[in-house]
Amino acid sequence: MFLELQQSTVGYKTPLIEEISTGLDLGEICLLVGNNGVGKTTLIKSILNQTPLLSGSILLEEKSNISFSNRELAKKIAVVFSKSRVPANFTLADLIGFGKYIHYPYYFNLSKEDQNEVEEIIERLNLTQYTNFPLQKLSDGNLQKAFIGRALAQNSPMIILDEPTTHLDEENKIIILKLLRHLARTKNKLILFSSHDWRLAKEFADKMWLVNSGRMDSGITEELLLKHHELLNPQLFHMSSGFIAPHISAPTLEKEMLFSYLQKNFAKDLSKFQFEYLESFWTVTVGNQQQICTSFAEIALFINKQS
Ligand SMILES: Nc1ncnc2c1ncn2[C@@H]1O[C@H](COP(=O)(O)OP(=O)(O)OP(=O)(O)O)[C@@H](O)[C@H]1O
């Protein structure tokens, strides 16, 4: 196992996440998920040997992480923090090139091969037009992609990203997540990324580290989601308190859309209503009343008439 946590407790004066026992292998992509302040960044810093564990140990290729120097660690793990400092007076290509310098002294010039690799990374990240842009002039999203590029240039077997998609729009989020998946699969890299958004897990992560109430549950994404119904349960997102769902019989998408519409608009008990979707219209039944509705507006009218 490439990364192994053994009874690791992370935190500062008091523990944030206690007795984590889990591990990850090369080729896997894992989402570290939990609400604000549960200790995701602290855990990442403990893996990187920047914040000492309160107890337990962390192994990298079976050796304790505290036995590695910073340079040795950088050869194993590349990191992207969401609030990275922007070095002044450098271009995007310079920043990505810095990823290479963990392998050389600072006064070295990059070889032609390294330069080609930097260019390739820039292309893959769709950043070619910004190659010689000063970093200060990049948008937050492109800057975030540039830091990810630097981590890729580092060529380490593991990449850790703390909230990598924070500044990205949907299109760039997908580019980054697809690229990370591709790297895990084709280059056998281990990728650990943190996010509040557990919904990213289903599409992108093989494993999930879920932090809640000072503990971590880890495992295969789908198994963990099945175990934690509260994550899949749309009640998490209820806008109207007092809303109780009706029975809806419809294909998944229609069901989800009707549910979403009702929960936003009706802060009341709809459990006596039955909705059935038939090709292009809904039949709505309550008691011995039945109505055909062809739009959500008609459904709303019908519900209001009944109450
Ligand atoms: N150096 C420090 N010393 C003491 N407490 C700290 C230190 N750094 C962070 N904390 C506290 O530890 C807790 C967890 O912080 P951490 O940044 O690890 O959480 P997180 O899960 O990454 O949160 P977010 O999702 O908001 O980034 C917070 O309450 C934070 O204030």
The ligand as a MOL file (V3000), in Angstrom:
LIG
                    3D

  0  0  0     0  0            999 V3000
M  V30 BEGIN CTAB
M  V30 COUNTS 31 33 0 0 0
M  V30 BEGIN ATOM
M  V30 1 N -2.3850 26.0830 13.1740 0
M  V30 2 C -3.5330 25.8700 13.8190 0
M  V30 3 N -3.5920 25.8390 15.1610 0
M  V30 4 C -4.7450 25.6060 15.8220 0
M  V30 5 N -5.9300 25.3600 15.2100 0
M  V30 6 C -5.9260 25.3830 13.8780 0
M  V30 7 C -4.7530 25.6310 13.1010 0
M  V30 8 N -5.0660 25.5460 11.7930 0
M  V30 9 C -6.3940 25.2740 11.7370 0
M  V30 10 N -6.9170 25.1750 12.9840 0
M  V30 11 C -8.3140 24.8590 13.3170 0
M  V30 12 O -8.5610 23.5000 13.0580 0
M  V30 13 C -9.8900 23.3180 12.5690 0
M  V30 14 C -9.8680 22.5150 11.2930 0
M  V30 15 O -9.2620 23.2660 10.2650 0
M  V30 16 P -9.0010 22.6580 8.8320 0
M  V30 17 O -8.5130 23.7980 8.0010 0
M  V30 18 O -8.1470 21.4640 8.9320 0
M  V30 19 O -10.4590 22.2150 8.3990 0
M  V30 20 P -11.0380 21.8840 6.9430 0
M  V30 21 O -11.8750 20.6810 7.0860 0
M  V30 22 O -9.9280 21.8490 5.9480 0
M  V30 23 O -11.9510 23.1490 6.7070 0
M  V30 24 P -12.3780 23.9020 5.3540 0
M  V30 25 O -13.2190 22.9560 4.6020 0
M  V30 26 O -13.1420 25.0600 5.8810 0
M  V30 27 O -11.1170 24.2930 4.6420 0
M  V30 28 C -10.4880 24.7060 12.4140 0
M  V30 29 O -11.3280 24.9510 13.5130 0
M  V30 30 C -9.2880 25.6160 12.4220 0
M  V30 31 O -9.6000 26.8710 12.9830 0
M  V30 END ATOM
M  V30 BEGIN BOND
M  V30 1 1 1 2
M  V30 2 1 2 3
M  V30 3 2 2 7
M  V30 4 2 3 4
M  V30 5 1 4 5
M  V30 6 2 5 6
M  V30 7 1 6 7
M  V30 8 1 6 10
M  V30 9 1 7 8
M  V30 10 2 8 9
M  V30 11 1 9 10
M  V30 12 1 10 11
M  V30 13 1 11 12
M  V30 14 1 11 30
M  V30 15 1 12 13
M  V30 16 1 13 14
M  V30 17 1 13 28
M  V30 18 1 14 15
M  V30 19 1 15 16
M  V30 20 2 16 17
M  V30 21 1 16 18
M  V30 22 1 16 19
M  V30 23 1 19 20
M  V30 24 2 20 21
M  V30 25 1 20 22
M  V30 26 1 20 23
M  V30 27 1 23 24
M  V30 28 2 24 25
M  V30 29 1 24 26
M  V30 30 1 24 27
M  V30 31 1 28 29
M  V30 32 1 28 30
M  V30 33 1 30 31
M  V30 END BOND
M  V30 END CTAB
M  END
